[in-house]
């Protein structure tokens, strides 16, 4: 069985039949997270890009758990310099991990980390992740605007689940995210990257209503809630 648990913002924990994969673990400074970093157990940490609300607590969690960090090359190199075990990848590339295959997709966004002293460290390109695990296909978009290649992703893959940002301002808003779902044609789509702050506080029901008009089932998770793929 595969389960996806939402811990607020863009942080998801996938359980692939016992192997835990944590994505974008922004927890300790998140106003919506339901768990603390020291409460999370994981085998792998996947990072879509270098912004602080996505790298989040990845370094501390990886040091405590021994989890391997998988990320685009520049971000993986930064994490490796912090003493972590890393697996660098890049856009279009895929790799077979013990839990299944991961391929990196494009994402239209930025990727830089602002240090405590104000220095900005640029960390390469942002990405999304395409998972092929246990006969299921999952697309995790990361932070992105709408792009036409989402149609290509949908045409080439029978997506069982897509997880898309909807909060606007920094990513797609609801209208563009509905178009993304129409391009991708997943069996189920779940929204993320909304409600964390007032600036991205949108109504996810409007998204669900919109995707259902284009023939896609939308599911809203409460923070801490899970969706299971049988």
VOPAGU-2260 file (C-alpha; in pm, 1 decimal, decimal comma):
REM VOPAGU-2260
SITE   aa  ch    i         X         Y         Z
SITE  UNK   A    0       0,0       0,0       0,0
SITE  UNK   A    1     102,0     360,2     -63,2
SITE  UNK   A    2      -7,0     645,9     161,6
SITE  UNK   A    3      55,7    1018,9     129,4
SITE  UNK   A    4      29,2    1222,4     451,1
SITE  UNK   A    5      16,5    1602,6     442,5
SITE  UNK   A    6     204,2    1786,3     717,7
SITE  UNK   A    7     113,0    2135,4     601,1
SITE  UNK   A    8     240,6    2369,2     328,6
SITE  UNK   A    9     423,3    2140,7      78,8
SITE  UNK   A   10     548,1    1879,2     323,4
SITE  UNK   A   11     431,3    1527,2     241,0
SITE  UNK   A   12     538,0    1194,8     385,4
SITE  UNK   A   13     495,0     903,1     148,2
SITE  UNK   A   14     489,5     553,3     291,6
SITE  UNK   A   15     579,0     309,7      15,1
SITE  UNK   A   16     493,3     -20,9     181,6
SITE  UNK   A   17     711,5      59,6     482,7
SITE  UNK   A   18     976,3     278,5     317,3
SITE  UNK   A   19     920,7     638,8     420,8
SITE  UNK   A   20     998,1     924,3     182,9
SITE  UNK   A   21     969,0    1281,0     313,9
SITE  UNK   A   22     923,5    1573,0      74,6
SITE  UNK   A   23    1005,3    1939,1     145,8
SITE  UNK   A   24    1001,3    1913,9     528,5
SITE  UNK   A   25     914,6    2267,5     637,3
SITE  UNK   A   26     800,4    2198,6     993,7
SITE  UNK   A   27     958,3    2387,4    1283,9
SITE  UNK   A   28     881,2    2733,3    1141,5
SITE  UNK   A   29     557,9    2640,4     968,0
SITE  UNK   A   30     244,1    2788,3    1127,7
SITE  UNK   A   31      36,3    2494,4    1003,0
SITE  UNK   A   32     256,4    2187,3    1058,7
SITE  UNK   A   33     109,8    1919,6    1283,4
SITE  UNK   A   34     440,1    1751,0    1377,4
SITE  UNK   A   35     780,5    1857,2    1505,4
SITE  UNK   A   36    1098,7    1769,8    1315,1
SITE  UNK   A   37    1216,3    1530,7    1588,3
SITE  UNK   A   38     887,8    1337,9    1561,4
SITE  UNK   A   39     939,2    1244,0    1196,6
SITE  UNK   A   40    1103,1     919,5    1089,5
SITE  UNK   A   41    1207,8     877,3     727,4
SITE  UNK   A   42    1441,4     678,5     502,8
SITE  UNK   A   43    1472,1     936,2     224,0
SITE  UNK   A   44    1424,1    1313,0     200,0
SITE  UNK   A   45    1340,0    1463,4    -138,6
SITE  UNK   A   46    1376,8    1836,7    -195,4
SITE  UNK   A   47    1221,3    2022,4    -488,0
SITE  UNK   A   48    1422,5    2343,8    -451,9
SITE  UNK   A   49    1631,5    2553,9    -218,5
SITE  UNK   A   50    1381,2    2795,0     -63,3
SITE  UNK   A   51    1369,4    2792,2     314,6
SITE  UNK   A   52    1004,1    2688,6     327,5
SITE  UNK   A   53    1096,8    2367,7     142,1
SITE  UNK   A   54    1446,4    2276,6     260,7
SITE  UNK   A   55    1306,6    2355,3     603,5
SITE  UNK   A   56    1430,4    2103,9     860,2
SITE  UNK   A   57    1580,7    1861,7     608,5
SITE  UNK   A   58    1936,7    1887,5     736,4
SITE  UNK   A   59    1847,9    1825,3    1101,4
SITE  UNK   A   60    1610,9    1540,9    1014,7
SITE  UNK   A   61    1866,1    1376,0     784,9
SITE  UNK   A   62    2138,7    1397,3    1048,9
SITE  UNK   A   63    1912,1    1239,0    1309,0
SITE  UNK   A   64    1762,4     965,2    1092,3
SITE  UNK   A   65    2047,3     896,9     849,7
SITE  UNK   A   66    1806,8     954,8     560,5
SITE  UNK   A   67    1952,1    1003,9     212,8
SITE  UNK   A   68    1872,3    1343,4      57,6
SITE  UNK   A   69    1769,1    1337,2    -308,9
SITE  UNK   A   70    1765,0    1673,4    -486,3
SITE  UNK   A   71    1879,2    1859,2    -797,8
SITE  UNK   A   72    2259,1    1857,8    -826,2
SITE  UNK   A   73    2340,7    2197,2    -678,7
SITE  UNK   A   74    2104,2    2158,6    -385,0
SITE  UNK   A   75    2226,5    1803,2    -321,8
SITE  UNK   A   76    2584,8    1931,9    -323,0
SITE  UNK   A   77    2493,1    2195,8     -63,7
SITE  UNK   A   78    2337,1    1927,3     156,8
SITE  UNK   A   79    2639,7    1703,0     107,1
SITE  UNK   A   80    2862,5    1983,1     233,7
SITE  UNK   A   81    2658,0    1971,9     557,4
SITE  UNK   A   82    2770,5    1612,3     606,6
SITE  UNK   A   83    2460,4    1440,7     468,7
SITE  UNK   A   84    2437,1    1136,6     244,3
SITE  UNK   A   85    2303,0    1264,9     -86,1
SITE  UNK   A   86    2197,8    1146,8    -428,3
SITE  UNK   A   87    2222,3    1429,4    -685,3
SITE  UNK   A   88    1994,4    1429,6    -989,0
SITE  UNK   A   89    1881,6    1673,2   -1255,6
SITE  UNK   A   90    1588,5    1762,7   -1477,3
SITE  UNK   A   91    1473,4    1475,1   -1697,0
SITE  UNK   A   92    1694,4    1222,1   -1521,5
SITE  UNK   A   93    1554,8     922,6   -1337,2
SITE  UNK   A   94    1693,6     671,0   -1090,4
SITE  UNK   A   95    1576,9     341,5    -942,2
SITE  UNK   A   96    1575,3     358,8    -562,2
SITE  UNK   A   97    1490,2      66,0    -331,4
SITE  UNK   A   98    1130,1     190,5    -304,4
SITE  UNK   A   99    1080,6     264,1    -677,3
SITE  UNK   A  100    1175,9     497,4    -960,2
SITE  UNK   A  101    1201,9     875,6    -934,1
SITE  UNK   A  102    1232,6    1113,1   -1229,0
SITE  UNK   A  103    1282,2    1488,7   -1206,6
SITE  UNK   A  104    1053,7    1718,5   -1402,9
SITE  UNK   A  105    1081,5    2087,8   -1475,8
SITE  UNK   A  106     921,4    2345,9   -1247,9
SITE  UNK   A  107     894,8    2718,6   -1313,5
SITE  UNK   A  108    1013,1    2877,5    -990,6
SITE  UNK   A  109    1335,1    2980,6    -813,6
SITE  UNK   A  110    1584,0    2797,6    -592,1
SITE  UNK   A  111    1790,3    2997,1    -346,6
SITE  UNK   A  112    1849,1    2977,9      26,7
SITE  UNK   A  113    1883,1    3295,2     234,1
SITE  UNK   A  114    2121,4    3230,6     522,7
SITE  UNK   A  115    2082,4    3381,5     870,9
SITE  UNK   A  116    2347,3    3643,0     790,9
SITE  UNK   A  117    2151,6    3758,6     485,3
SITE  UNK   A  118    2368,0    3586,8     224,5
SITE  UNK   A  119    2177,7    3431,8     -66,4
SITE  UNK   A  120    2303,7    3097,1    -193,1
SITE  UNK   A  121    2172,7    3000,2    -536,3
SITE  UNK   A  122    2105,7    2629,6    -557,9
SITE  UNK   A  123    2037,1    2548,8    -920,5
SITE  UNK   A  124    1701,3    2468,7   -1076,5
SITE  UNK   A  125    1374,6    2380,7    -903,8
SITE  UNK   A  126    1203,5    2054,6    -993,5
SITE  UNK   A  127     902,8    1831,2    -953,5
SITE  UNK   A  128     908,6    1455,9    -896,3
SITE  UNK   A  129     748,6    1174,5   -1092,0
SITE  UNK   A  130     726,8     852,5    -888,0
SITE  UNK   A  131     670,7     505,7   -1032,3
SITE  UNK   A  132     622,8     273,5    -736,6
SITE  UNK   A  133     435,7     -56,8    -699,9
SITE  UNK   A  134     264,9     -11,1   -1033,6
SITE  UNK   A  135     141,4     337,7    -937,8
SITE  UNK   A  136     243,2     670,8   -1086,9
SITE  UNK   A  137     247,2     988,1    -875,4
SITE  UNK   A  138     335,5    1343,3    -979,8
SITE  UNK   A  139     449,8    1588,6    -712,8
SITE  UNK   A  140     475,7    1926,4    -883,9
SITE  UNK   A  141     674,9    2120,6    -625,0
SITE  UNK   A  142     645,4    2498,9    -646,0
SITE  UNK   A  143     563,4    2594,0   -1003,0
SITE  UNK   A  144     356,1    2797,6   -1237,5
SITE  UNK   A  145     149,1    2637,3   -1509,7
SITE  UNK   A  146     349,5    2501,5   -1802,6
SITE  UNK   A  147     241,9    2329,3   -2122,1
SITE  UNK   A  148     469,6    2027,2   -2066,1
SITE  UNK   A  149     226,0    1918,8   -1795,8
SITE  UNK   A  150      18,6    1795,8   -2088,8
SITE  UNK   A  151     316,6    1587,1   -2200,3
SITE  UNK   A  152     352,6    1442,2   -1851,0
SITE  UNK   A  153     -16,0    1349,4   -1856,0
SITE  UNK   A  154      -2,1    1205,5   -2207,8
SITE  UNK   A  155     299,8     986,2   -2132,9
SITE  UNK   A  156     194,6     865,2   -1788,1
SITE  UNK   A  157    -127,9     731,3   -1643,3
SITE  UNK   A  158    -116,7     928,7   -1321,9
SITE  UNK   A  159    -284,7     775,7   -1020,2
SITE  UNK   A  160    -222,6    1087,4    -812,1
SITE  UNK   A  161    -104,9    1444,6    -868,7
SITE  UNK   A  162     -21,9    1691,2    -591,1
SITE  UNK   A  163     -33,2    2053,4    -707,9
SITE  UNK   A  164      25,2    2396,5    -551,1
SITE  UNK   A  165    -278,2    2626,4    -559,4
SITE  UNK   A  166    -195,2    2919,4    -329,2
SITE  UNK   A  167    -120,4    3184,0    -596,5
SITE  UNK   A  168     132,8    3468,5    -560,2
SITE  UNK   A  169     439,4    3237,2    -547,6
SITE  UNK   A  170     291,3    2947,1    -749,9
SITE  UNK   A  171     -10,4    2862,7    -960,7
SITE  UNK   A  172    -338,0    2994,4    -835,5
SITE  UNK   A  173    -660,2    2797,5    -850,2
SITE  UNK   A  174    -749,0    2876,0   -1213,3
SITE  UNK   A  175    -408,2    2770,9   -1346,0
SITE  UNK   A  176    -395,6    2468,8   -1116,6
SITE  UNK   A  177    -729,0    2350,4   -1257,8
SITE  UNK   A  178    -581,5    2379,5   -1607,3
SITE  UNK   A  179    -278,6    2183,4   -1485,1
SITE  UNK   A  180    -508,2    1905,8   -1363,9
SITE  UNK   A  181    -683,9    1907,1   -1700,7
SITE  UNK   A  182    -346,1    1866,4   -1875,1
SITE  UNK   A  183    -222,6    1595,5   -1637,3
SITE  UNK   A  184    -543,5    1388,2   -1625,4
SITE  UNK   A  185    -470,9    1213,3   -1292,5
SITE  UNK   A  186    -723,8     985,6   -1128,4
SITE  UNK   A  187    -699,8    1202,1    -814,9
SITE  UNK   A  188    -549,3    1543,9    -746,1
SITE  UNK   A  189    -468,2    1690,4    -403,5
SITE  UNK   A  190    -386,5    2058,7    -345,1
SITE  UNK   A  191     -88,0    2189,1    -147,4
SITE  UNK   A  192     104,9    2513,1     -83,0
SITE  UNK   A  193    -193,9    2710,3      43,6
SITE  UNK   A  194    -326,1    2836,1     376,6
SITE  UNK   A  195      16,2    2864,5     539,3
SITE  UNK   A  196       2,4    3244,1     547,8
SITE  UNK   A  197    -261,4    3500,9     459,9
SITE  UNK   A  198     -84,3    3576,5     131,2
SITE  UNK   A  199    -159,3    3225,0       0,7
SITE  UNK   A  200    -483,4    3163,2     188,7
SITE  UNK   A  201    -722,1    3035,0     -78,2
SITE  UNK   A  202   -1026,4    2808,2     -60,5
SITE  UNK   A  203    -929,7    2454,9    -171,7
SITE  UNK   A  204   -1295,5    2369,5    -231,8
SITE  UNK   A  205   -1291,7    2607,3    -529,0
SITE  UNK   A  206   -1005,7    2402,1    -671,3
SITE  UNK   A  207   -1189,5    2073,8    -615,1
SITE  UNK   A  208   -1503,1    2214,2    -776,5
SITE  UNK   A  209   -1296,1    2329,7   -1073,0
SITE  UNK   A  210   -1112,7    2002,4   -1135,8
SITE  UNK   A  211   -1433,3    1802,3   -1113,1
SITE  UNK   A  212   -1570,1    2009,9   -1402,9
SITE  UNK   A  213   -1278,7    1882,6   -1616,4
SITE  UNK   A  214   -1328,6    1521,3   -1510,8
SITE  UNK   A  215   -1071,4    1489,8   -1232,0
SITE  UNK   A  216   -1147,4    1386,2    -875,1
SITE  UNK   A  217   -1019,1    1634,5    -617,7
SITE  UNK   A  218    -940,5    1542,4    -257,4
SITE  UNK   A  219    -879,1    1793,5      23,2
SITE  UNK   A  220    -665,5    1669,4     310,4
SITE  UNK   A  221    -668,8    1817,9     657,0
SITE  UNK   A  222    -318,3    1878,5     792,9
SITE  UNK   A  223    -209,3    1541,4     929,6
SITE  UNK   A  224    -452,8    1362,0     701,3
SITE  UNK   A  225    -359,6    1082,9     460,7
SITE  UNK   A  226    -465,6     953,0     122,9
SITE  UNK   A  227    -414,3     583,9      42,7
SITE  UNK   A  228    -353,1     429,8    -298,4
SITE  UNK   A  229    -454,0      65,5    -290,8
